[in-house]
Amino acid sequence: MLKVAVAIKFYKGEISPFDKTCIEMALGVENAEIFLISMGPKEIKENLEYFTRLGNVRAILISDDCYKGATRL
């Protein structure tokens, strides 16, 4: 089984259209186990869990106070 990792970023509770396209493309790969990886606060857990209902998708949320502000540009 092929494993596909897709890194996504939530901004104000939403993911970008580019990240949505990456998820859609990953879902189109036959016999693939898809891992969504995101870094952010624990509040986005429910948003991330939504995507696990789309198929063979697992979600990984990296959330720790030591990373606060790490994603700011």
N, CA and C atoms as a LAMMPS dump frame, in Angstrom:
ITEM: TIMESTEP
0
ITEM: NUMBER OF ATOMS
219
ITEM: BOX BOUNDS ff ff ff
-5.0000000000000000e+02 5.0000000000000000e+02
-5.0000000000000000e+02 5.0000000000000000e+02
-5.0000000000000000e+02 5.0000000000000000e+02
ITEM: ATOMS id mol type element x y z
1 1 1 N 0.841 -1.178 0
2 1 2 C 0 0 0
3 1 3 C 0.887 1.242 0
4 2 1 N 0.57 2.162 -0.883
5 2 2 C 1.299 3.422 -0.987
6 2 3 C 0.851 4.35 0.136
7 3 1 N 1.793 5.049 0.746
8 3 2 C 1.468 6.012 1.795
9 3 3 C 1.735 7.411 1.267
10 4 1 N 0.73 8.28 1.403
11 4 2 C 0.82 9.644 0.901
12 4 3 C 0.645 10.601 2.072
13 5 1 N 1.598 11.508 2.25
14 5 2 C 1.511 12.522 3.312
15 5 3 C 1.183 13.864 2.682
16 6 1 N 0.185 14.536 3.25
17 6 2 C -0.217 15.853 2.768
18 6 3 C -0.14 16.814 3.95
19 7 1 N 0.726 17.815 3.843
20 7 2 C 0.845 18.832 4.886
21 7 3 C -0.172 19.932 4.596
22 8 1 N -1 20.246 5.591
23 8 2 C -2.005 21.288 5.408
24 8 3 C -1.89 22.307 6.534
25 9 1 N -2.295 23.518 6.203
26 9 2 C -2.243 24.599 7.179
27 9 3 C -3.632 25.208 7.309
28 10 1 N -4.068 25.346 8.546
29 10 2 C -5.336 26.009 8.824
30 10 3 C -5.058 27.473 9.132
31 11 1 N -5.859 28.352 8.564
32 11 2 C -5.767 29.775 8.852
33 11 3 C -7.175 30.269 9.152
34 12 1 N -7.371 30.735 10.366
35 12 2 C -8.693 31.165 10.847
36 12 3 C -9.727 30.054 10.668
37 13 1 N -9.307 28.828 10.948
38 13 2 C -10.208 27.687 10.916
39 13 3 C -10.457 27.086 9.549
40 14 1 N -9.881 27.632 8.51
41 14 2 C -10.082 27.135 7.149
42 14 3 C -8.746 26.721 6.539
43 15 1 N -8.822 25.793 5.587
44 15 2 C -7.607 25.459 4.845
45 15 3 C -7.673 26.132 3.482
46 16 1 N -6.518 26.339 2.895
47 16 2 C -6.471 27.038 1.614
48 16 3 C -7.006 26.146 0.489
49 17 1 N -7.448 26.764 -0.596
50 17 2 C -7.905 25.976 -1.747
51 17 3 C -6.795 25.086 -2.302
52 18 1 N -5.545 25.521 -2.18
53 18 2 C -4.419 24.71 -2.656
54 18 3 C -4.303 23.42 -1.84
55 19 1 N -4.477 23.537 -0.51
56 19 2 C -4.417 22.354 0.344
57 19 3 C -5.59 21.418 0.063
58 20 1 N -6.757 21.983 -0.181
59 20 2 C -7.92 21.156 -0.527
60 20 3 C -7.666 20.382 -1.816
61 21 1 N -7.031 21.033 -2.782
62 21 2 C -6.702 20.367 -4.041
63 21 3 C -5.721 19.228 -3.812
64 22 1 N -4.746 19.435 -2.932
65 22 2 C -3.774 18.374 -2.616
66 22 3 C -4.469 17.176 -1.981
67 23 1 N -5.417 17.436 -1.093
68 23 2 C -6.169 16.341 -0.471
69 23 3 C -6.973 15.596 -1.527
70 24 1 N -7.611 16.345 -2.409
71 24 2 C -8.404 15.728 -3.478
72 24 3 C -7.535 14.86 -4.379
73 25 1 N -6.363 15.343 -4.722
74 25 2 C -5.446 14.568 -5.555
75 25 3 C -4.99 13.299 -4.838
76 26 1 N -4.7 13.406 -3.543
77 26 2 C -4.272 12.237 -2.765
78 26 3 C -5.389 11.204 -2.69
79 27 1 N -6.631 11.662 -2.557
80 27 2 C -7.763 10.729 -2.514
81 27 3 C -7.937 9.989 -3.831
82 28 1 N -7.438 10.549 -4.92
83 28 2 C -7.538 9.909 -6.23
84 28 3 C -6.508 8.823 -6.471
85 29 1 N -5.534 8.688 -5.582
86 29 2 C -4.507 7.654 -5.741
87 29 3 C -5.077 6.328 -5.244
88 30 1 N -5.086 5.342 -6.118
89 30 2 C -5.642 4.03 -5.75
90 30 3 C -4.768 3.322 -4.73
91 31 1 N -5.419 2.616 -3.825
92 31 2 C -4.745 1.819 -2.796
93 31 3 C -3.741 2.631 -1.986
94 32 1 N -4.091 3.843 -1.653
95 32 2 C -3.182 4.706 -0.887
96 32 3 C -3.731 4.941 0.514
97 33 1 N -2.834 4.98 1.47
98 33 2 C -3.175 5.389 2.823
99 33 3 C -2.689 6.831 2.949
100 34 1 N -3.606 7.727 3.252
101 34 2 C -3.308 9.15 3.238
102 34 3 C -3.159 9.666 4.667
103 35 1 N -2.091 10.408 4.891
104 35 2 C -1.835 11.028 6.18
105 35 3 C -1.882 12.537 6.003
106 36 1 N -2.782 13.194 6.72
107 36 2 C -2.825 14.646 6.743
108 36 3 C -2.058 15.102 7.97
109 37 1 N -1.131 16.014 7.772
110 37 2 C -0.302 16.505 8.863
111 37 3 C -0.511 18.01 8.966
112 38 1 N -0.823 18.469 10.175
113 38 2 C -1.033 19.893 10.377
114 38 3 C -0.468 20.295 11.731
115 39 1 N -0.015 21.533 11.802
116 39 2 C 0.489 22.073 13.052
117 39 3 C -0.389 23.253 13.433
118 40 1 N -0.884 23.248 14.656
119 40 2 C -1.737 24.345 15.085
120 40 3 C -2.322 24.083 16.456
121 41 1 N -3.22 24.956 16.892
122 41 2 C -3.829 24.798 18.214
123 41 3 C -4.806 23.623 18.242
124 42 1 N -5.105 23.159 19.425
125 42 2 C -6.001 22.006 19.59
126 42 3 C -7.41 22.279 19.076
127 43 1 N -7.765 23.543 18.932
128 43 2 C -9.107 23.901 18.468
129 43 3 C -9.378 23.44 17.033
130 44 1 N -8.356 23.195 16.242
131 44 2 C -8.581 22.776 14.858
132 44 3 C -8.754 21.265 14.729
133 45 1 N -8.717 20.563 15.844
134 45 2 C -8.836 19.104 15.809
135 45 3 C -10.115 18.652 15.113
136 46 1 N -11.242 19.287 15.423
137 46 2 C -12.507 18.903 14.798
138 46 3 C -12.477 19.154 13.291
139 47 1 N -11.859 20.264 12.877
140 47 2 C -11.749 20.553 11.444
141 47 3 C -10.92 19.48 10.742
142 48 1 N -9.864 19.049 11.399
143 48 2 C -8.986 18.026 10.831
144 48 3 C -9.676 16.664 10.799
145 49 1 N -10.464 16.366 11.829
146 49 2 C -11.176 15.077 11.887
147 49 3 C -12.189 14.934 10.755
148 50 1 N -12.712 16.041 10.274
149 50 2 C -13.67 15.999 9.163
150 50 3 C -13.098 15.225 7.976
151 51 1 N -11.84 15.46 7.678
152 51 2 C -11.217 14.841 6.504
153 51 3 C -10.993 13.344 6.678
154 52 1 N -10.971 12.855 7.904
155 52 2 C -10.777 11.418 8.117
156 52 3 C -12.005 10.621 7.682
157 53 1 N -13.107 11.302 7.446
158 53 2 C -14.335 10.622 7.005
159 53 3 C -14.402 10.453 5.489
160 54 1 N -13.411 10.97 4.78
161 54 2 C -13.448 10.953 3.321
162 54 3 C -12.911 9.676 2.701
163 55 1 N -12.334 8.812 3.48
164 55 2 C -11.765 7.59 2.924
165 55 3 C -10.669 7.07 3.814
166 56 1 N -9.66 6.52 3.207
167 56 2 C -8.546 5.92 3.942
168 56 3 C -7.574 7.025 4.383
169 57 1 N -8.058 7.897 5.282
170 57 2 C -7.308 9.081 5.69
171 57 3 C -7.073 9.051 7.198
172 58 1 N -5.843 9.326 7.579
173 58 2 C -5.49 9.484 8.988
174 58 3 C -4.988 10.915 9.161
175 59 1 N -5.222 11.468 10.336
176 59 2 C -4.821 12.852 10.584
177 59 3 C -3.851 12.915 11.755
178 60 1 N -2.852 13.766 11.594
179 60 2 C -1.865 13.987 12.647
180 60 3 C -1.853 15.486 12.938
181 61 1 N -2.12 15.846 14.198
182 61 2 C -2.09 17.238 14.615
183 61 3 C -0.921 17.436 15.563
184 62 1 N -0.028 18.334 15.192
185 62 2 C 1.103 18.682 16.045
186 62 3 C 0.696 19.95 16.785
187 63 1 N 0.514 19.82 18.092
188 63 2 C 0.029 20.951 18.872
189 63 3 C 0.721 20.963 20.232
190 64 1 N 1.463 22.016 20.475
191 64 2 C 2.157 22.175 21.756
192 64 3 C 2.429 23.659 21.96
193 65 1 N 2.358 24.106 23.185
194 65 2 C 2.584 25.519 23.47
195 65 3 C 3.972 25.987 23.036
196 66 1 N 4.941 25.093 22.986
197 66 2 C 6.29 25.509 22.594
198 66 3 C 6.351 25.923 21.119
199 67 1 N 5.338 25.563 20.331
200 67 2 C 5.306 25.931 18.911
201 67 3 C 4.494 27.181 18.652
202 68 1 N 3.954 27.833 19.693
203 68 2 C 3.118 29.02 19.492
204 68 3 C 3.88 30.074 18.701
205 69 1 N 3.238 30.587 17.673
206 69 2 C 3.836 31.624 16.841
207 69 3 C 4.827 31.103 15.81
208 70 1 N 5.016 29.799 15.752
209 70 2 C 6.009 29.239 14.823
210 70 3 C 5.559 29.351 13.371
211 71 1 N 4.264 29.484 13.131
212 71 2 C 3.78 29.53 11.751
213 71 3 C 3.545 30.94 11.259
214 72 1 N 3.861 31.929 12.044
215 72 2 C 3.662 33.317 11.6
216 72 3 C 4.71 33.694 10.57
217 73 1 N 4.283 34.471 9.597
218 73 2 C 5.209 34.943 8.56
219 73 3 C 5.773 36.291 8.931
